[in-house]
Every structure is written in structure tokens, then in C-alpha cells.
Amino acid sequence: MQYMENARKRLDAVKTEKQERVTRVLIVNDEKEADRRKNDDRAISIRQQKREAELDESRVTQAKADMRGDLVRRKTDPLAMYDEMKVTEQLYDDIIQSKDNLISELKNQLEDKDHQYMGSLNAQRQDIDNELLIMKETYRELVASQQDELEKLEAQFDKDRSTMLEQFRTEVDSHIDQRRKTEVAQLEAIRQTRDM
């Protein structure tokens, strides 16, 4: 049954080759995902640093504004108070502007991240579709290969069967001839004994 073993090896080779294709696609996807996560971690770290820097800057500006507020309360001259209030107002406007800039930057990063995720999801969807196509192709090839191997096995079986049947017929015919010769010889011997 060597032909059965050969058929099994050929089918295993087809299966292995297709599994390797799927594995290569999965490895590429895993590498892409790992790179995306590294980039995300870096971006998170940078955002955290910016937020902390803005917070520190806001505290310093807030302290300056508080000191200016104390100065405004101490002033008795309305014009000087007005000037100090304008400076204090500018400091508070700077704090608000700094916070607005950070919010705007975070919104932009969020929108960019949203677009990246959409692109990533589309790429993953495409990769999954490709993997499904590979799997379908593999299935069709395996079915065709198995059908081909089955036909080869049937042909080999039929050939072996025909050969064995022919051998058995020859052997049976040989035995029948031998028996007939033996019977004829015995009948001849019986006839000769009677004739005597």
C-alpha cells in the first residue's frame, strides 16, 4: 500500500504549504499591530509629558496672576489698578489660551487616531478577507487533490485487483487442470484394473 502512503504525503504537502501562507499573513499582521501599539505608547507618553508641562506652566502663570491680583487689591490709584487688572487679565487669558491649545491639539490627535484606527480596521478586514480567500482556495485545492488521489487510488486498486484476479484465475485453472488430470489418471487406472 505504498501508493496510499504517497497520496497521504502529497496531501500533507499541499496542506502544509497553505498553512504556511496563512501563517505568513498572520505574522505580518502581528508585526503591524505590534508597531501600532509601540507608536500608540510613544504618543501617549508624549501627550502625558505635554499635559504635565502645560499643567506646570499653568500653575506658574496662575501664581503670577494671583500675585498680580494681590497687587491690584493694594493699589489705590484707579488707573494703576486698571493697568494691573489688564496685566492680570492677560495672564488669565494666557492660561485659557494654553488650555484651549492643549484641547485643540488633543482633539486633532484624537481625530488622527480615529482615522488611523479606521485605516487599521480596514486593513485588518482586508487581511481577514485575504485569509478567508486563502482558506477557501486551500479547501478547494485539498478537495481537488483528495479527489485526484482517490481516483489514483481507485485506478491502482482496480489494476491490483485485476492482476490478483488474473493470478487467482490462472491458479484456479491450474488447480482444475491438475485435478482433471488426476481424475483422468485415476479413471484410467480404475479402467485398467477392471480390464485386467
Secondary structure, 3 states (H helix, E strand, C coil): CHHHHHHHHHHHHHHHHHHHHHHHHHHHHHHHHHHHHHHHHHHHHHHHHHHHHHHHHHHHHHHHHHHHHHHHHHCCCHHHHHHHHHHHHHHHHHHHHHHHHHHHHHHHHHHHHHHHHHHHHHHHHHHHHHHHHHHHHHHHHHHHHHHHHHHHHHHHHHHHHHHHHHHHHHHHHHHHHHHHHHHHHHHHHHHHHHHC
